[in-house]
């Protein structure tokens, strides 16, 4: 953080002189915590380019002139802009304060970090300011610097008060959002960004973070084999366990990521997709992926995975040692599956279920996999029931009679 913009609040209190400390640097005595923080941050290598001061009418009468005078004396050349705000006692007043801060954030260059001081003023205003900062930074892609609080009441015997760095409050929100996104649909974007910031701290390789991003895309796209190979590497890296120490919410997503990697990982340690064997364990892994998709409510992905699983069951029943990923074999197995399902649906509930999955998946594909053009709500009931009736069927069930095959 070389150059930053400061946003602060002033109240009506009779601020006493104090010195403030941050990361071993101690300021000169002064009355206004934001100005002393500028001094300390300067000693740490960061320069303030402007100060935005939020003041109620009463605060302006008490401190605006004194703050401006001390800023000019201590930090000549640093401009300040005063922003009148209401008390924040009512909803419409809270909204006004919120929008004032958002406007400041919007007017800040994208690459300039924003530092907020919440030492002075009503404690409730500090909450509004932090909330607006979080929203503005996310909505308009601005850079967050620090949230600072000068703890005057915690000063030591030498009259030095610590500055508390509360920036983790924003990070905790990000961890909550990242956990939610991963749990809902394997979106690893937020999680990857958080890990990237602390990569050196927990000794994670850049390649592993890229793999985590790729993993999320592969899972949402319904590409289980590629996802399995990525998961193998991430398991070996130990990243899921290492992120546990980054923040309290990281424990939950660490556990979820570990469980997901365990479910996804291939039983065979291979480096090429074509070398993956079609074993009973691989089929169990694919079953878990279908069930995870249903649990997350991503029924389109569940249908795609379920159809491919059914094709794989046919291939495994025919010849588990054959090249099951060859397109010609898969296409023939799909035709076999569809023909037999149509022939046997009238007399077998399980084959009616197979037919329902195949036909629903095809209908979805004909809509360009657009859920808005295909009623997946009914599929939610049908798919769960269909899956229940076929997943535990033995190989014999999927062994298609030769008379039903259409050979190339």
Buried (B, 14 or more C-beta within 10 A) or exposed (E): BEEBBBBBBBBBEEBEEBBBBBEEBBBEEBBBBBBBBBBBBBEEEBEBBBBBBBBBEEBBEBBBEEBBEBBEEBBEEBEBEBBBBBBBEEEEBBBBBBEBBBBBBEBBEEEBBBBBBBBBBBEEBBBBBBBBBBBBBBEEEBBBBBBBBBBBEEBEEEEBBBBBEBBEEBBBBBBBBBBEBBBEBBBBBBBBEBBBEBBEEBEBEEEBBEBBBBBBBBBBEBBBBBBBBBBBBBBEBBBBBBBBEBBEBBBBBBEBBBEBBEBBBBBBEBEEEEEBEBBEEBBEBBBBBBBBBBEBEBBBBBBBBBBBBBBBBBBBBBEBEEEBBEEEBBEBBBBBBBBBBBBBBEEBEBBBBBBBBBBBBEBBBEEEBEBEEBEBEEBBEBBEEBBEBBBEBEBEBBBBEEEEBEEE
